[in-house]
Amino acid sequence: MRVGVIRGDMPGPIALMDLEDVSQFNPTTEPLGQERRIGRPDATVVGAALAAIPAGSQGTVNVSGGVAITAPTQTLRIKTLASAGFTVVTVGIAVYASGAALVTAVNAALATAGVTATARLNGNFLVIQSNAPGVGSYLNIDSVANGSTFNTPVGFAVGGDVTTVPTVAAVITATLPVGGPLDVSTATLVTTVGDGGTTAQLSTLADSIAPRFVDTDVAIKSFQVGMIGGFRSASYNPDRNRIPAIVNGAAISVVQDNGVTAFAAPLTVISGAVHNVPNVGDITITGTNLGVSEVDATMVRVTASDDSRYVHLDQAVIRRTLTGGTQGSVAPTSIVIPASLLAGLGAAAGSKARVQYTSLVSNQFTTT
């Protein structure tokens, strides 16, 4: 998950103190301690990440398997200063057997023409980037109509492409404005800063705006019922004693690792419990976050309708039981309890079910 602070009226950063202790962790099974203080994006930190990113343009043609450069598609018109004129770069006419071979040829042509830019591959696509990274870095590839015919075989835009790495403030506004939304997805970062950044550089930029937390059980519990959950609540207030009063509202936005999709981890809640489903005597419980089949971390308690007796059923017992054609099962949204496990209870409509998954306990639900 990634966490970004969306309030701009707090007196200081927030402290996430219910995550893994910074000073105590098991390096073979746990992430580095994740406790930390986070605030609005720090311009200095974002600037440092941005300083490594050059302006660049990426083609749309897969060149990994090779490409043929033939007349008249060998001419690239390019400049790395807005005030300068375009330089004509001539790429050698040849059939290049691989993307790497094409990159070598383009770099040789750029060097010969004296252009301060470099070619590289981003996966299967050719990227040309300025040699001067950071805010203000500039790259302009001319249009095909103006003679930049090399655009065609590698997929640079027919109408040309101009990229300038924006200011730190502009990047923050585009990805995490006050009030949200948080969006540090690769697509948004590329739209904001251009194609010059590598995957690692864009990840570093995203981290400087909305740090990533490993989705451990501790972190998920914090999201559900702990400090992360409190800070993302609509009723959060950084200082209820402030005069004039500060309006309630979430302090943070939490998204998945992709940087844009809202993170979700529902609480353990029963929404339905039905007798005689799927077979006579069985109970089927439905809801959210009831457990997973891979880990035995669920416990179910079923109490008789008159509250005189109950059974505790461990997930391992439920899963091993097969009777009357029903295999007991535990899944995130459904638990099936075979009738044989309820025989001593005399279960009938009106009994009560409760589920505990890890340390979270559900509501009690009366069966029908």
Secondary structure as a PSIPRED ss2 file (coil, helix, strand):
# PSIPRED VFORMAT (PSIPRED V4.0)

   1 M C   1.000  0.000  0.000
   2 R E   0.000  0.000  1.000
   3 V E   0.000  0.000  1.000
   4 G E   0.000  0.000  1.000
   5 V E   0.000  0.000  1.000
   6 I C   1.000  0.000  0.000
   7 R C   1.000  0.000  0.000
   8 G C   1.000  0.000  0.000
   9 D C   1.000  0.000  0.000
  10 M C   1.000  0.000  0.000
  11 P C   1.000  0.000  0.000
  12 G C   1.000  0.000  0.000
  13 P C   1.000  0.000  0.000
  14 I E   0.000  0.000  1.000
  15 A E   0.000  0.000  1.000
  16 L E   0.000  0.000  1.000
  17 M C   1.000  0.000  0.000
  18 D C   1.000  0.000  0.000
  19 L C   1.000  0.000  0.000
  20 E C   1.000  0.000  0.000
  21 D C   1.000  0.000  0.000
  22 V C   1.000  0.000  0.000
  23 S C   1.000  0.000  0.000
  24 Q C   1.000  0.000  0.000
  25 F C   1.000  0.000  0.000
  26 N C   1.000  0.000  0.000
  27 P C   1.000  0.000  0.000
  28 T C   1.000  0.000  0.000
  29 T C   1.000  0.000  0.000
  30 E C   1.000  0.000  0.000
  31 P C   1.000  0.000  0.000
  32 L C   1.000  0.000  0.000
  33 G C   1.000  0.000  0.000
  34 Q C   1.000  0.000  0.000
  35 E C   1.000  0.000  0.000
  36 R E   0.000  0.000  1.000
  37 R E   0.000  0.000  1.000
  38 I E   0.000  0.000  1.000
  39 G C   1.000  0.000  0.000
  40 R C   1.000  0.000  0.000
  41 P C   1.000  0.000  0.000
  42 D C   1.000  0.000  0.000
  43 A H   0.000  1.000  0.000
  44 T H   0.000  1.000  0.000
  45 V H   0.000  1.000  0.000
  46 V H   0.000  1.000  0.000
  47 G H   0.000  1.000  0.000
  48 A H   0.000  1.000  0.000
  49 A H   0.000  1.000  0.000
  50 L H   0.000  1.000  0.000
  51 A C   1.000  0.000  0.000
  52 A C   1.000  0.000  0.000
  53 I C   1.000  0.000  0.000
  54 P C   1.000  0.000  0.000
  55 A C   1.000  0.000  0.000
  56 G E   0.000  0.000  1.000
  57 S E   0.000  0.000  1.000
  58 Q E   0.000  0.000  1.000
  59 G C   1.000  0.000  0.000
  60 T C   1.000  0.000  0.000
  61 V C   1.000  0.000  0.000
  62 N C   1.000  0.000  0.000
  63 V C   1.000  0.000  0.000
  64 S C   1.000  0.000  0.000
  65 G C   1.000  0.000  0.000
  66 G C   1.000  0.000  0.000
  67 V E   0.000  0.000  1.000
  68 A E   0.000  0.000  1.000
  69 I E   0.000  0.000  1.000
  70 T C   1.000  0.000  0.000
  71 A C   1.000  0.000  0.000
  72 P C   1.000  0.000  0.000
  73 T C   1.000  0.000  0.000
  74 Q C   1.000  0.000  0.000
  75 T E   0.000  0.000  1.000
  76 L E   0.000  0.000  1.000
  77 R E   0.000  0.000  1.000
  78 I E   0.000  0.000  1.000
  79 K E   0.000  0.000  1.000
  80 T C   1.000  0.000  0.000
  81 L C   1.000  0.000  0.000
  82 A C   1.000  0.000  0.000
  83 S C   1.000  0.000  0.000
  84 A C   1.000  0.000  0.000
  85 G C   1.000  0.000  0.000
  86 F C   1.000  0.000  0.000
  87 T E   0.000  0.000  1.000
  88 V E   0.000  0.000  1.000
  89 V E   0.000  0.000  1.000
  90 T E   0.000  0.000  1.000
  91 V C   1.000  0.000  0.000
  92 G C   1.000  0.000  0.000
  93 I C   1.000  0.000  0.000
  94 A E   0.000  0.000  1.000
  95 V E   0.000  0.000  1.000
  96 Y E   0.000  0.000  1.000
  97 A C   1.000  0.000  0.000
  98 S C   1.000  0.000  0.000
  99 G H   0.000  1.000  0.000
 100 A H   0.000  1.000  0.000
 101 A H   0.000  1.000  0.000
 102 L H   0.000  1.000  0.000
 103 V H   0.000  1.000  0.000
 104 T H   0.000  1.000  0.000
 105 A H   0.000  1.000  0.000
 106 V H   0.000  1.000  0.000
 107 N H   0.000  1.000  0.000
 108 A H   0.000  1.000  0.000
 109 A H   0.000  1.000  0.000
 110 L H   0.000  1.000  0.000
 111 A H   0.000  1.000  0.000
 112 T H   0.000  1.000  0.000
 113 A H   0.000  1.000  0.000
 114 G C   1.000  0.000  0.000
 115 V C   1.000  0.000  0.000
 116 T C   1.000  0.000  0.000
 117 A E   0.000  0.000  1.000
 118 T E   0.000  0.000  1.000
 119 A E   0.000  0.000  1.000
 120 R E   0.000  0.000  1.000
 121 L E   0.000  0.000  1.000
 122 N E   0.000  0.000  1.000
 123 G C   1.000  0.000  0.000
 124 N C   1.000  0.000  0.000
 125 F E   0.000  0.000  1.000
 126 L E   0.000  0.000  1.000
 127 V E   0.000  0.000  1.000
 128 I E   0.000  0.000  1.000
 129 Q E   0.000  0.000  1.000
 130 S E   0.000  0.000  1.000
 131 N C   1.000  0.000  0.000
 132 A C   1.000  0.000  0.000
 133 P C   1.000  0.000  0.000
 134 G C   1.000  0.000  0.000
 135 V C   1.000  0.000  0.000
 136 G C   1.000  0.000  0.000
 137 S C   1.000  0.000  0.000
 138 Y E   0.000  0.000  1.000
 139 L E   0.000  0.000  1.000
 140 N E   0.000  0.000  1.000
 141 I E   0.000  0.000  1.000
 142 D C   1.000  0.000  0.000
 143 S C   1.000  0.000  0.000
 144 V C   1.000  0.000  0.000
 145 A C   1.000  0.000  0.000
 146 N C   1.000  0.000  0.000
 147 G C   1.000  0.000  0.000
 148 S C   1.000  0.000  0.000
 149 T C   1.000  0.000  0.000
 150 F C   1.000  0.000  0.000
 151 N H   0.000  1.000  0.000
 152 T H   0.000  1.000  0.000
 153 P H   0.000  1.000  0.000
 154 V H   0.000  1.000  0.000
 155 G C   1.000  0.000  0.000
 156 F C   1.000  0.000  0.000
 157 A C   1.000  0.000  0.000
 158 V C   1.000  0.000  0.000
 159 G C   1.000  0.000  0.000
 160 G C   1.000  0.000  0.000
 161 D E   0.000  0.000  1.000
 162 V E   0.000  0.000  1.000
 163 T E   0.000  0.000  1.000
 164 T E   0.000  0.000  1.000
 165 V C   1.000  0.000  0.000
 166 P C   1.000  0.000  0.000
 167 T C   1.000  0.000  0.000
 168 V H   0.000  1.000  0.000
 169 A H   0.000  1.000  0.000
 170 A H   0.000  1.000  0.000
 171 V H   0.000  1.000  0.000
 172 I H   0.000  1.000  0.000
 173 T H   0.000  1.000  0.000
 174 A H   0.000  1.000  0.000
 175 T H   0.000  1.000  0.000
 176 L C   1.000  0.000  0.000
 177 P C   1.000  0.000  0.000
 178 V C   1.000  0.000  0.000
 179 G C   1.000  0.000  0.000
 180 G C   1.000  0.000  0.000
 181 P C   1.000  0.000  0.000
 182 L C   1.000  0.000  0.000
 183 D C   1.000  0.000  0.000
 184 V C   1.000  0.000  0.000
 185 S C   1.000  0.000  0.000
 186 T H   0.000  1.000  0.000
 187 A H   0.000  1.000  0.000
 188 T H   0.000  1.000  0.000
 189 L H   0.000  1.000  0.000
 190 V H   0.000  1.000  0.000
 191 T H   0.000  1.000  0.000
 192 T H   0.000  1.000  0.000
 193 V H   0.000  1.000  0.000
 194 G C   1.000  0.000  0.000
 195 D C   1.000  0.000  0.000
 196 G C   1.000  0.000  0.000
 197 G C   1.000  0.000  0.000
 198 T C   1.000  0.000  0.000
 199 T H   0.000  1.000  0.000
 200 A H   0.000  1.000  0.000
 201 Q H   0.000  1.000  0.000
 202 L H   0.000  1.000  0.000
 203 S H   0.000  1.000  0.000
 204 T H   0.000  1.000  0.000
 205 L H   0.000  1.000  0.000
 206 A H   0.000  1.000  0.000
 207 D H   0.000  1.000  0.000
 208 S H   0.000  1.000  0.000
 209 I H   0.000  1.000  0.000
 210 A C   1.000  0.000  0.000
 211 P C   1.000  0.000  0.000
 212 R E   0.000  0.000  1.000
 213 F C   1.000  0.000  0.000
 214 V C   1.000  0.000  0.000
 215 D C   1.000  0.000  0.000
 216 T C   1.000  0.000  0.000
 217 D H   0.000  1.000  0.000
 218 V H   0.000  1.000  0.000
 219 A H   0.000  1.000  0.000
 220 I H   0.000  1.000  0.000
 221 K H   0.000  1.000  0.000
 222 S H   0.000  1.000  0.000
 223 F H   0.000  1.000  0.000
 224 Q H   0.000  1.000  0.000
 225 V H   0.000  1.000  0.000
 226 G C   1.000  0.000  0.000
 227 M H   0.000  1.000  0.000
 228 I H   0.000  1.000  0.000
 229 G H   0.000  1.000  0.000
 230 G H   0.000  1.000  0.000
 231 F H   0.000  1.000  0.000
 232 R C   1.000  0.000  0.000
 233 S C   1.000  0.000  0.000
 234 A C   1.000  0.000  0.000
 235 S C   1.000  0.000  0.000
 236 Y C   1.000  0.000  0.000
 237 N C   1.000  0.000  0.000
 238 P C   1.000  0.000  0.000
 239 D C   1.000  0.000  0.000
 240 R C   1.000  0.000  0.000
 241 N C   1.000  0.000  0.000
 242 R C   1.000  0.000  0.000
 243 I C   1.000  0.000  0.000
 244 P C   1.000  0.000  0.000
 245 A C   1.000  0.000  0.000
 246 I C   1.000  0.000  0.000
 247 V C   1.000  0.000  0.000
 248 N C   1.000  0.000  0.000
 249 G C   1.000  0.000  0.000
 250 A C   1.000  0.000  0.000
 251 A C   1.000  0.000  0.000
 252 I E   0.000  0.000  1.000
 253 S E   0.000  0.000  1.000
 254 V E   0.000  0.000  1.000
 255 V E   0.000  0.000  1.000
 256 Q C   1.000  0.000  0.000
 257 D C   1.000  0.000  0.000
 258 N C   1.000  0.000  0.000
 259 G C   1.000  0.000  0.000
 260 V C   1.000  0.000  0.000
 261 T C   1.000  0.000  0.000
 262 A E   0.000  0.000  1.000
 263 F C   1.000  0.000  0.000
 264 A C   1.000  0.000  0.000
 265 A C   1.000  0.000  0.000
 266 P C   1.000  0.000  0.000
 267 L C   1.000  0.000  0.000
 268 T C   1.000  0.000  0.000
 269 V E   0.000  0.000  1.000
 270 I E   0.000  0.000  1.000
 271 S E   0.000  0.000  1.000
 272 G E   0.000  0.000  1.000
 273 A E   0.000  0.000  1.000
 274 V E   0.000  0.000  1.000
 275 H E   0.000  0.000  1.000
 276 N C   1.000  0.000  0.000
 277 V C   1.000  0.000  0.000
 278 P C   1.000  0.000  0.000
 279 N C   1.000  0.000  0.000
 280 V C   1.000  0.000  0.000
 281 G C   1.000  0.000  0.000
 282 D C   1.000  0.000  0.000
 283 I E   0.000  0.000  1.000
 284 T E   0.000  0.000  1.000
 285 I E   0.000  0.000  1.000
 286 T E   0.000  0.000  1.000
 287 G E   0.000  0.000  1.000
 288 T E   0.000  0.000  1.000
 289 N C   1.000  0.000  0.000
 290 L C   1.000  0.000  0.000
 291 G C   1.000  0.000  0.000
 292 V C   1.000  0.000  0.000
 293 S C   1.000  0.000  0.000
 294 E C   1.000  0.000  0.000
 295 V C   1.000  0.000  0.000
 296 D C   1.000  0.000  0.000
 297 A C   1.000  0.000  0.000
 298 T E   0.000  0.000  1.000
 299 M E   0.000  0.000  1.000
 300 V E   0.000  0.000  1.000
 301 R E   0.000  0.000  1.000
 302 V E   0.000  0.000  1.000
 303 T E   0.000  0.000  1.000
 304 A C   1.000  0.000  0.000
 305 S C   1.000  0.000  0.000
 306 D C   1.000  0.000  0.000
 307 D C   1.000  0.000  0.000
 308 S C   1.000  0.000  0.000
 309 R C   1.000  0.000  0.000
 310 Y E   0.000  0.000  1.000
 311 V E   0.000  0.000  1.000
 312 H E   0.000  0.000  1.000
 313 L E   0.000  0.000  1.000
 314 D E   0.000  0.000  1.000
 315 Q H   0.000  1.000  0.000
 316 A H   0.000  1.000  0.000
 317 V H   0.000  1.000  0.000
 318 I H   0.000  1.000  0.000
 319 R H   0.000  1.000  0.000
 320 R H   0.000  1.000  0.000
 321 T C   1.000  0.000  0.000
 322 L E   0.000  0.000  1.000
 323 T E   0.000  0.000  1.000
 324 G C   1.000  0.000  0.000
 325 G C   1.000  0.000  0.000
 326 T E   0.000  0.000  1.000
 327 Q E   0.000  0.000  1.000
 328 G C   1.000  0.000  0.000
 329 S E   0.000  0.000  1.000
 330 V E   0.000  0.000  1.000
 331 A E   0.000  0.000  1.000
 332 P C   1.000  0.000  0.000
 333 T C   1.000  0.000  0.000
 334 S E   0.000  0.000  1.000
 335 I E   0.000  0.000  1.000
 336 V E   0.000  0.000  1.000
 337 I E   0.000  0.000  1.000
 338 P C   1.000  0.000  0.000
 339 A H   0.000  1.000  0.000
 340 S H   0.000  1.000  0.000
 341 L H   0.000  1.000  0.000
 342 L H   0.000  1.000  0.000
 343 A H   0.000  1.000  0.000
 344 G H   0.000  1.000  0.000
 345 L H   0.000  1.000  0.000
 346 G C   1.000  0.000  0.000
 347 A C   1.000  0.000  0.000
 348 A C   1.000  0.000  0.000
 349 A C   1.000  0.000  0.000
 350 G C   1.000  0.000  0.000
 351 S C   1.000  0.000  0.000
 352 K E   0.000  0.000  1.000
 353 A E   0.000  0.000  1.000
 354 R E   0.000  0.000  1.000
 355 V E   0.000  0.000  1.000
 356 Q E   0.000  0.000  1.000
 357 Y E   0.000  0.000  1.000
 358 T C   1.000  0.000  0.000
 359 S C   1.000  0.000  0.000
 360 L E   0.000  0.000  1.000
 361 V E   0.000  0.000  1.000
 362 S C   1.000  0.000  0.000
 363 N C   1.000  0.000  0.000
 364 Q C   1.000  0.000  0.000
 365 F E   0.000  0.000  1.000
 366 T E   0.000  0.000  1.000
 367 T C   1.000  0.000  0.000
 368 T C   1.000  0.000  0.000
